[in-house]
Amino acid sequence: MPSLQDQLLKAGLVDDKKAKQVKKEQRKQKKQARHTGEDPHAELRQSAQAAREEKAERDRALNRERQAAAEKKAIEAQIRQLIQTHKQAKRGSGEGEVEYNFTDGTKIKKLLVSARVQQQIIRGQLIVVRAGENYELIPKVVSDKISERDPDYIVVANQKTQEAVDEDDPYKDYVIPDDLMW
């Protein structure tokens, strides 16, 4: 198989004089590169290496993003499972319903619960959590596990505080209710 140069000569696109001049230039460049110690392909190798390193870094970043998304999905699944397995009944059989109002962000929400459950929420024994579009009640112990994973699921977590009573307070004998019913 003849070289490209031979094919061009046969086709008449290049003359002998031009072909010899090109060969001479190529030999001269190679000889000069040997004397100076330069590699004519070093720049190509360097750019190829840089491209490989850049691609590897992009792949690592993409892998980190995928891993973070998978971890987030796994945590959400764990939280949903904790809520589903530990949710408490809002009303007992034969008990009357009482409205329990609470805020979720800037909106006021309402749950219909029994009086016993309402007192447990007020004392902090039961915690209101967000379960998709609905709200569920779970025990305090389970809510601690959920808040470790993602505290945004916790909507109402009352804490029982011990308030110091001032001796000179004229209203110290009057108890202020935690949840006023309107």
N, C-alpha and C positions, 0 to 999 in steps of 0.2 A: 504494500500500500504506500503510495508516494505521499510525501509530506505536503502540508498546505502550501508551502513555498513552491514546491515542484508543480503542484496543481495550478497555482496562479501563473507560473511561468509558461506552462503549456497552453493555458487559456489566453495568454497574451495580455493579461492585466498588469503584469509587472515585468520589467526588463531585467537582464542579468546584472547590469550595473547597480541598479537599485537593490537587488537581492544581496549582492556582495557587500554593499554598504551597510545594510541592516545586520548582516552576520558579523561584520567587523565591529559595529557598535555594541552588539551583545557580548562579544568576546572581551571588548575593552571594559565594559561594566563589570563582568565577572572577575576579570583580573584585578580591577581596582578594588572590588569588594574583598577579594582575598588578601590584598595588601593592607587594607585598613582594618580588617577583621570584622567588617559589617556583614550581616546576613541580609540579603535582599528580601527575604520573606519574613524577617523578624517583625515587621509592622503588621503583617497579616496575622501572624501567630498571636501577637499581642492583642489585637482587636478581637480575634476569635476567643482568646482566653477571657477577656473582659466581658464578652457577650455570654459566655458560659457561666461566669460568676454572677452576672446580673440575673440570668434566668434562674440560677440556683436560689438566689435571694428572693426573687418573686415567688418561687415555688414554696420556700420556707414560710414566707408571709401568708400565702394562701392556705398552707397547711395549718398555721396557727389560727387563722380565722375559722377554718372548718372545725378545728378542735374546740375552739371557744364556743361555737354554735352548738356543737354536739354536747358539750358540758352543760350549757344553758338549758338545752332541751331535756337532758337527763335530770337536772335539778328541778325543772318544772314538773316532770313526771313524778319525781319523788314527792314533791309538795302535794300534787293532786292525789296521790295514793295515800299520803298521811291524812289529808282532809277527808277523803272518802272512807277510810277505815275507822277514823276516830270521831266522826261527826256525831253530835248529840241531838236528841229529839228536841224540837222547839216547844212542843206542847205534850203534856201527859194525857193519858186517856181520862176523860171526865173532868178535866180542869178547864177553867175559864181562860179566855184569851185576854191578854193585856198588850197594848202597843209599847214597844221599846224603840224610841227614836235615837238615831245616831247620825253622825256626819261621815260621809265618805268624800274626802276632798272638799269641794265646795257645795256638795249636794246633801240634803237631809234625807235619810232613808229610814224606813220603818220595818220592823219585824214584829209579827204577831207571835207572842210567846206566853207561856203560863207564868203566873206570879212567882212560882218557885224558881223558874229558869231566869226570870228577870232579876231576882235577888242574887243569883249566882253570877250573872253578868256584872252587876253593880259591885259585888265583892271582889271580882277579878278571878273567880274560879273558872268561868267560861269566857272564851274569847271569840269575838266575831271576826271571821276571815272571809276574804273574797274567794269565791269558787266560780270562776267564769263570770256570768252575769248575775249569779245568785250569791247569797251570803249563808254561811254555815257557822254553827257553834262547835267549838272544840275545847278540850280541857287545856288548862294553862301549861302543863308539861309538854304537850304536843306543840303548842304555839311557840314555845322556846326553840324547839327543833326547827320549826318553819322559819322563824325569824333569823336563825343562823344561816339558813340557805338564801332566803330573800325576804327582807322585812316589809316589802311592799304589799304582801298578801294580808298582813295583819291590819284590820280596820279599827277595831275597838279592843283595847287591852287596858282595863281599869286596874289601877294600883291602889291598894288600901294604904292610906297614909294616916299616921298618928299626929293629929294636930294638937299643939299645946294650948291649953285653955288658960286664958288670962284670968287671974283672980279678981280683978276689978271689973270684969266684963258683966254688964247688967243682963245680958241675954245668954249667959252661960248655961242656964237651965233649959233653954229652948233648943231642941235639936233641929238642924236644918236638913231636910231630906236630900238624898243624893239625886233622886230622879223625880222631878215634879211632874205630875200628870195634869194636863190642861183640859 
